[in-house]
Amino acid sequence: MAARRCVPARAGSEPAFWGDRLAARHDVVVVTVNHRLGALGYLPLGDGAEDAGHAGMLDIVAALEWVRRNIASFGGDPHNVTVFGQSGGGMKIATLMAMPSARGLFHKAIIQSGAGLWLPSEEEARPLADALFDVLGVQRGDVDALRDTPVDALVQAQFAAMGMTPTMPFGFAPVRDGKAIISQPVDREMTSAPDVPLLIGSTSEEAGMFLATDPSFATLDDAALDERLSGDFGTEAPDVLRAYRRAFPAADAQGLLRRIETDRDLRVSERQFVRAKREHSRAPIFAYLFDYNGGVLDGAVGAAHSADLAFVFDNADRIPLSGTRPERDALARTMAQSWTQFARTGDPSVPGGRVWPRIRRTGARRWSSTPHAAESSATPTVSVWT
């Protein structure tokens, strides 16, 4: 997972996240939240600084509290707030569902490319914190010395600390303390959002973004794919490859690897989250898969991690990753309309369009998708991007 470090840190000011078109075209109020990340937001410090291990999540809760108090002044409805995030932001949406302080502050949730299943306890996160102190040459627990450390030095040190702590593959993450964060997002105790409708999904080739930084990927052929899968799956590799070749007969070796690694590293956890959410809540769930290849780099990255972002915000023409295919702008309008319709009604089905199937549990081990009618509402909604 270290490859994820190749993705630049994001801020709400980036063009992909501009909310002007959602507001102008779809009658919503968009609030973009910046919050503390990495060691700045999730460094467990123990006695006297118990909230340091989940400070970034408390930033988001504070923003939601601000929305509840003030959003009506901007034309929004504090009783119809949707939170949505992608990648690490998607994991934080899942984390909000395990935070008592967030209950009632949001009413719908969208998780894009990041269904978080596991959060470290304070004990599990401590080795990463200790490694950071070691890299900085600071005595463990010396918070004053940590405050005096330049931010740039702290950011560089956190990457070194991550390399020293293989038990924390995602690096610094919200720390589950049993108080601010009461449980794992998929635990039965997940009670912060039992009535919150969920829209969840990913791109079909998430791994394309990370594989593009691997020099060997550019020349990957069938023989190299066989060898790589044997290292990943052992004796099951031939069965895995056979199944994917059958499902995607037109895909070359690169295309197959993008999909295989995407399913293994992300979409399996997404399905686990959906199962847990359905078991432990009463709210409807809808799923999506973004399978649009904009053709960037001759299509080598595919429908990659983050490729959906500009489409959700109806900003595809502003972002080079979206490509220039003629159907690009129509897809962006459709996605933006579905996302805002879900924010407004709890159902992404667009009036007059195709009815979006709802995931429904019909038995302990049997699932089905059935139509779920959308409701209508003239009240402006609020969408909070994290």
Residue, then its C-alpha position, 0 to 999 in steps of 0.5 A: m500500500a506504500a504506492r498510495r504515497c505517490v498520490p498528491a495530497r489534496a485540498g478543497s481548493e482543487p478544481a475537481f472539487w469546486g462545487d459551483r456547478l453542483a450549486a448552480r445546476h442542482d440546487v444544493v449547498v456544497v461545503t468543502v471541509n479541509h482537516r488535519l491529516g497524517a501525524l497532524g491529525y492522527l498521532p496518539l499521544g496518550d495521557g493529557a492529549e487523548d484526542a490527538g489520535h483522532a483530531g482530524m475526525l474531530d475537525i470534521v465533526a466540528a465542521l458538521e456542527w457549524v453546518r447545523r448552526n449556520i447553513a440555513s443562512f446560506g439557503g441549506d437545510p440543516h436537517n438534510v445533510t449528506v457527507f461524501g468523500q473519496s479514498g481516505g475521505g471515504m474511510k472517514i465517512a465510514t468512521l463518522m458512522a462509528m462516532p457518537s458525536a456525529r450522530g444526527l449531524f448528517h442524514k445521508a452518506i456516500i463512500q467513494s473508493g474507500a470503505g474503511l473496515w479497520l481502525p487501530s486501537e491506541e495500543e495498535a497505533r502506539p508503535l507508529a507514534d514511537a517510530l515518529f518520535d525516534v525519527l525526529g529524535v524527540q523523547r517519547g511523549d515530549v509534546d512540547a518538543l513536537r510542537d516546536t518541530p517544523v511542519d515540513a520536518l514532521v511530514q517527512a518524518q511520518f513517511a519514514a516512520m510508516g516504513m518502520t511500522p509494517t503493522m500499520p500499512f495505511g500509516f496514520a489513521p483515526v485511533r479507536d478509543g472506545k469514546a470518540i470512536i466507539s467501534q470498528p466501522v463494521d462492528r455490530e456496535m456501529t450505532s451512530a448512523p442506523d438510519v442513514p442511507l448509503l451510496i457506495g462504490s468505486t472505479s473499476e480499475e482503481a489500481g491503474m493510478f498506482l500501477a502507472t508508477d511501476p516501471s515494469f507495468a508499462t511492458l507487462d505481457d502475459a508471461a509477466l502477468d502469470e509470474r506476478l499472479s503466481g507470487d500473489f495467489g500461489t497455486e490459485a493464480p491460474d484459476v484467478l486469471r482464467a476467471y478474469r479472462r472469461a469476464f474481460p475477454a478483450a482486456d490485455a495483460q495490463g487491463l487484467l492486472r488493473r482489475i484484479e488488484t482493484d478487486r483484491d485491494l478495495r472492492v472486497s472490503e467494499r462488499q464487506f462493509v455493505r454486508a455489515k451496514r445492511e446487517h446493523s442498520r435499517a437504512p437503504i443501500f445503493a451501489y455503483l461502479f465507475d467504469y469510464n476510461g477517459g483514454v489518458l496515457d493511451g488508456a493505460v490507467g483505465a477507470a483509475h482511482s480518483a477518475d470519478l471525482a471530477f464527474v461527481f462534481d460536474n467538473a470533468d472538462r476542468i480535469p485532464l484525467s477525464g480525457t476528451r471523449p465526446e460522452r464525457d460531459a453527458l456522463a458528468r451531468t448524469m453523475a452529478q444529478s444522481w449524487t445530488q438526487f441521493a443527497r436530496t431524497g436518499d435515492p440516486s434514481v433520477p426522475g424520469g430516468r432509470v430506477w436505481p436498484r436498491i440492495r436488499r437483504t431477503g435472508a440471512r445469506r441471500w441478497s437481491s436488488t429491487p427497485h426503490a422509488a425516489e421521493s421528491s423534495a423542493t427543499p435545498t439540501v446540503s452536501v459536505w465533502t471531506 
